[in-house]
Every structure is written in structure tokens, then in C-alpha cells.
């Protein structure tokens, strides 16, 4: 397959998908925004042995996107948010994919289940994109994966390998603070219960997406969730203590406290709001992903939390 990956050059998820496509003998084509030195319509070939091609596009130009997608069989968007271009760029990409006859299209998802998007301001854009994709004449799917397991790699002895290009700061799990003891923020649900959490390694996201591309069964506008492992947060804390070899402080936070924190945040601090709202979504049980792809593609054997911690912290 020739698969176009939008955001495959700079985005971590995109890079994971590109790597998995290469590992399974498919041809990834990276789409990247035009620059002064690489105008729309130009192509560069990586100097690595894989020789992956990058096609530079103008996401505001239908003709540019049609030209870039002319020989592709599927389009996977890994475009990053936040940004006002998130919706129009993907809709333009969708229309171009339809025109050239691409068989499949996946919008940029790779986080919480779709039902949780209304709870996170920054994810509202994903709803608008999916509404348009569902109405299009193309086989499509959403790919939620829960929380990136790579958050558990921040501060690990083999940190670069653990992060796999992941560049975000800590969220809920604060294991790598050199100044103090590791700690985890545990949001309680309104029922007072500790929630469960789905975690998936970024590398396994790429493997699952490629397995889905190889399926003969139509995607059918479904939510094709992928799961590394789903555990209660306290179970994850117990595993962290085992493999870090030290006590991990549990800081329980109730939903009313998170709501107050959200009210105090600067409205313009998009990332801080996202972190708070993701933590709230977890407390509400909205971070658990159904393992649909795990059942459909049993050949993918994702890394679990225990395996991840053992691999990168021991």
C-alpha cells in the first residue's frame, strides 16, 4: 500500500505510523507543510536507507493536495492540535482523498474515546472533523488509544527509548522529578471510586494502524479502539513502585477540586486546560478504550504497563 501520513514528519504518532508501515513493507508518503525552501508540489527523499519521500503541500489548496495524493490508497492524519487549522486542513485533505479515489481515511484522533471529546475543549474540533468524515464517500475509522504509556517513561534510565520521540511534559504521573519523590495524581470519580485508565505505547499505535490498513473488512465508520493495557490507576502506581524501586506518593484529588482548578486557570492557557480536563475525564471513567482492534488484529501484541516499566526502568 501507498499510505499518505499527514504530520508524519514532525508528529510523534505520525512517525510511529511511518515506521510501522516500513516494517511491514508498505510505502509511507509523508505530507508536510510547504516552506520557502520546499514549495508546494516539491518532494524530498530521506537520506536514511528507507528513503521515505516527503511531499510538501499547501493544506489550503485543493489542487496541491490532489497532486500529492494522486497515487495513494489511504490517508492517515496525524496533524497536531491545538491550532485553528486543525479542522479546515483535515477537511481539505478529506475532499482531496475523495477526489483521487483513496480507499480509506482516518482523521487525527489517537487519544480519548470519541464520547469524551465534549469534556475537553481542545477536542471539540475532532467532533467537527468526524461529522464531515462520516458524511463523505470514503471508508473511515477513528483510532482512540487512551493515554500514551510513554508518560511513564519520563525520567526513566532509558528515557530516550522510553519516550520514542514523545515530547510532552508529565500528566498525572510525575515519576521523573530529580528534585523530589515520584508522585501520581489520582482523580476520584464522583462516586468516590478510583478510575481505570487505558494506556498504549506510541510504537504500538503505529502497529495497530497498519494492521487495520491490512484488514479486508471495511472500517465502516467505526471507532477502532486499541489498548496496550487497561488498569486502575492504583494498580499502575503499584507497578511503578515495583520497577522504580521506591515509594510513589498518591495524591488523591476530587472532582470538585479539579473543577476549581479549571476555573482558576488562565483561559488562554490551552495546554494547562487540556491537562486538567483530561484528568477530569479520567476521573469520570472516560479514558477507558474498548479494545476493538485488539480483537480484530490479534497478531499485534502490544506492550503492557508491567512490560513497559520493566523494559525502561530496570
Long-range contacts (C-beta under 8 A, 24 or more apart in sequence): 1-26, 1-27, 1-73, 1-74, 1-213, 1-214, 2-26, 2-27, 2-29, 2-71, 2-72, 2-73, 3-27, 3-28, 3-29, 3-72, 3-73, 3-74, 3-75, 3-76, 3-213, 4-28, 4-29, 4-30, 4-31, 4-55, 4-68, 4-69, 4-72, 4-74, 4-75, 4-76, 4-97, 4-102, 5-29, 5-30, 5-31, 5-76, 5-78, 6-31, 6-75, 6-76, 6-77, 6-78, 6-79, 6-89, 6-90, 6-93, 6-108, 7-31, 7-77, 7-78, 7-79, 7-80, 7-108, 8-32, 8-78, 9-54, 10-80, 11-78, 11-79, 11-80, 12-164, 12-165, 12-166, 12-167, 12-202, 13-78, 13-108, 13-110, 13-202, 13-205, 13-206, 14-76, 14-78, 15-165, 16-164, 16-165, 16-202, 16-203, 16-205, 16-206, 17-76, 17-78, 17-205, 17-206, 17-209, 17-210, 18-52, 18-206, 19-203, 19-206, 20-203, 20-206, 20-207, 20-209, 20-210, 21-206, 21-210, 22-50, 22-52, 23-210, 24-210, 24-214, 26-210, 26-213, 28-52, 29-53, 29-54, 29-55, 29-68, 29-72, 30-54, 30-55, 31-55, 31-57, 31-68, 31-93, 32-56, 32-57, 33-57, 33-58, 33-59, 34-58, 34-64, 40-64, 41-67, 41-68, 59-85, 59-88, 59-89, 59-92, 59-93, 60-88, 60-89, 60-92, 61-92, 62-92, 62-95, 62-96, 62-99, 65-92, 65-93, 65-95, 65-96, 66-96, 66-99, 66-100, 68-96, 69-96, 69-97, 69-100, 69-102, 70-100, 72-97, 72-100, 72-102, 73-102, 73-103, 73-104, 74-102, 74-103, 74-104, 74-105, 74-106, 74-213, 75-102, 75-104, 75-105, 75-106, 76-106, 76-209, 76-213, 77-105, 77-106, 77-107, 77-108, 78-108, 78-110, 79-108, 80-108, 81-108, 81-122, 81-123, 81-125, 81-126, 82-122, 82-270, 82-271, 82-274, 86-125, 86-129, 87-125, 87-128, 87-129, 90-129, 91-129, 91-132, 94-132, 94-133, 94-136, 94-138, 95-136, 97-138, 98-136, 98-137, 98-138, 102-138, 103-138, 103-139, 104-138, 104-139, 104-140, 104-141, 104-213, 104-219, 105-133, 105-136, 105-138, 105-139, 105-140, 106-140, 106-141, 106-142, 106-143, 106-209, 106-219, 107-133, 107-140, 107-142, 109-142, 109-143, 109-144, 110-143, 110-144, 110-145, 110-205, 111-144, 111-145, 111-146, 112-144, 112-146, 112-278, 112-281, 112-286, 112-287, 112-289, 113-144, 113-223, 113-225, 113-286, 113-287, 113-288, 113-289, 113-290, 114-142, 114-144, 114-223, 115-286, 116-281, 116-286, 116-287, 119-277, 119-280, 119-281, 119-284, 119-286, 120-274, 120-277, 120-278, 120-281, 121-270, 121-273, 121-274, 121-277, 122-270, 122-273, 122-274, 122-277, 133-221, 134-221, 139-218, 139-219, 139-220, 139-221, 140-219, 140-221, 141-212, 141-219, 141-220, 141-221, 141-222, 141-223, 141-224, 142-222, 142-223, 142-224, 143-205, 143-208, 143-209, 143-212, 143-224, 143-225, 143-226, 143-293, 144-223, 144-225, 144-226, 144-289, 145-198, 145-200, 145-205, 145-208, 145-225, 145-226, 145-227, 145-228, 145-289, 146-197, 146-198, 146-199, 146-200, 146-227, 146-228, 146-230, 146-287, 146-288, 146-289, 147-171, 147-172, 147-197, 147-198, 147-199, 147-200, 147-278, 147-282, 147-287, 148-199, 148-200, 148-201, 148-202, 149-199, 149-200, 149-201, 149-202, 149-228, 149-229, 149-303, 149-305, 149-308, 150-201, 150-202, 151-199, 152-199, 152-236, 152-240, 152-305, 152-308, 152-309, 152-312, 153-308, 153-312, 155-182, 156-312, 156-313, 157-312, 157-313, 158-311, 158-312, 158-313, 159-312, 161-312, 162-308, 162-311, 162-312, 164-201, 164-202, 164-203, 165-202, 166-202, 171-275, 171-278, 171-279, 172-233, 172-279, 172-282, 173-236, 173-240, 175-240, 175-244, 175-248, 181-246, 181-247, 181-248, 181-249, 182-240, 182-244, 182-246, 182-248, 182-249, 183-248, 183-249, 183-250, 183-251, 184-233, 184-236, 184-237, 184-240, 184-248, 184-249, 184-250, 184-251, 185-251, 185-253, 185-279, 186-233, 186-234, 186-237, 186-250, 186-251, 186-252, 186-253, 187-253, 187-254, 187-255, 187-258, 187-279, 187-280, 187-282, 187-283, 188-252, 188-253, 188-254, 188-255, 188-283, 189-255, 189-283, 189-284, 189-285, 190-255, 190-283, 190-284, 194-232, 194-233, 194-234, 195-232, 195-233, 195-282, 195-283, 195-284, 195-285, 195-287, 195-288, 196-230, 196-231, 196-232, 196-233, 196-285, 196-287, 196-288, 197-230, 197-231, 197-232, 197-233, 197-236, 197-282, 197-287, 197-288, 198-227, 198-228, 198-229, 198-230, 198-287, 198-288, 198-289, 199-228, 199-229, 199-230, 199-231, 199-236, 199-305, 200-226, 200-227, 200-228, 200-289, 200-302, 201-228, 201-302, 201-303, 201-308, 203-303, 204-228, 204-300, 204-302, 204-303, 207-300, 207-302, 208-293, 208-297, 208-300, 208-302, 211-293, 211-296, 211-297, 211-299, 211-300, 212-293, 212-296, 212-297, 215-296, 215-297, 217-296, 222-292, 223-290, 223-292, 224-292, 224-293, 224-296, 225-289, 225-290, 225-291, 225-292, 225-293, 226-289, 226-291, 226-292, 226-293, 226-294, 226-300, 226-302, 227-289, 227-290, 227-291, 227-294, 227-302, 228-302, 228-303, 228-304, 228-305, 228-308, 229-302, 229-304, 229-305, 230-288, 230-289, 230-291, 231-305, 233-282, 236-305, 239-305, 239-306, 239-309, 240-309, 242-309, 243-306, 243-309, 243-310, 243-313, 243-314, 244-309, 244-313, 253-279, 253-283, 255-280, 255-283, 255-284, 258-283
